[in-house]
Amino acid sequence: MIKISLLIMVSILFSGCVNKHGISAKYYSDCKEYYDLQGYYHKECGKDDIITYKEIGEALKKKKPEPTENVY
């Protein structure tokens, strides 16, 4: 019984969806698409993503390399 409940809890915790923007709680983002008076297309999407691929890349770039020791 404990194994089943643990399996259910883990599946609920890791139920994020991977889409083309990153990892989010929903597979499709709620976007508002419209044309303005001049005929330009606009697409405004909410911040539904938990983490985006751009944020992941920036976090990996910020990681400093470990210092090396000079051995004589």
C-alpha positions in Angstrom: 0.0 0.0 0.0 2.9 2.4 0.8 4.5 1.7 -2.6 1.3 2.5 -4.4 0.7 5.7 -2.6 4.3 6.7 -3.1 4.1 6.0 -6.8 0.9 8.1 -7.1 2.5 11.0 -5.2 5.6 11.0 -7.4 3.5 10.9 -10.6 1.5 13.9 -9.4 4.6 15.9 -8.4 6.3 15.3 -11.8 3.3 15.9 -14.0 4.7 19.0 -15.8 4.3 19.2 -19.5 7.3 19.8 -21.8 6.3 22.0 -24.7 8.2 24.2 -27.2 8.7 27.0 -24.7 9.8 25.0 -21.7 8.2 23.1 -18.8 4.8 24.2 -17.8 1.7 22.9 -16.0 -0.3 23.0 -19.2 0.7 21.7 -22.6 -1.0 24.6 -24.5 -0.5 28.1 -23.3 -3.4 30.5 -23.1 -2.5 33.0 -25.7 -4.4 36.1 -26.9 -4.0 36.5 -30.6 -5.4 39.6 -32.4 -4.8 42.1 -35.3 -4.6 45.7 -34.4 -6.2 48.6 -36.4 -3.2 48.8 -38.7 -3.3 45.1 -39.5 -0.4 43.9 -37.5 -0.6 40.5 -35.9 0.0 40.3 -32.1 0.3 37.3 -29.9 0.4 37.8 -26.1 0.9 34.7 -24.0 0.7 34.5 -20.2 3.5 33.4 -18.0 2.3 29.8 -17.7 5.8 28.2 -17.9 7.4 26.9 -14.8 10.8 27.3 -16.4 11.7 28.2 -20.0 14.6 26.9 -22.1 16.0 30.4 -22.2 16.1 30.5 -18.3 17.8 27.1 -18.3 20.5 28.3 -20.7 21.1 31.4 -18.7 21.4 29.4 -15.5 24.0 27.1 -17.1 26.0 30.0 -18.4 26.1 31.7 -15.0 27.6 28.6 -13.4 31.3 29.4 -12.7 33.9 26.8 -13.5 35.6 25.3 -10.5 39.1 26.7 -9.8 42.0 24.5 -10.7 44.9 24.0 -8.4 48.4 24.4 -9.7 50.6 21.5 -8.7 54.3 22.0 -8.9 
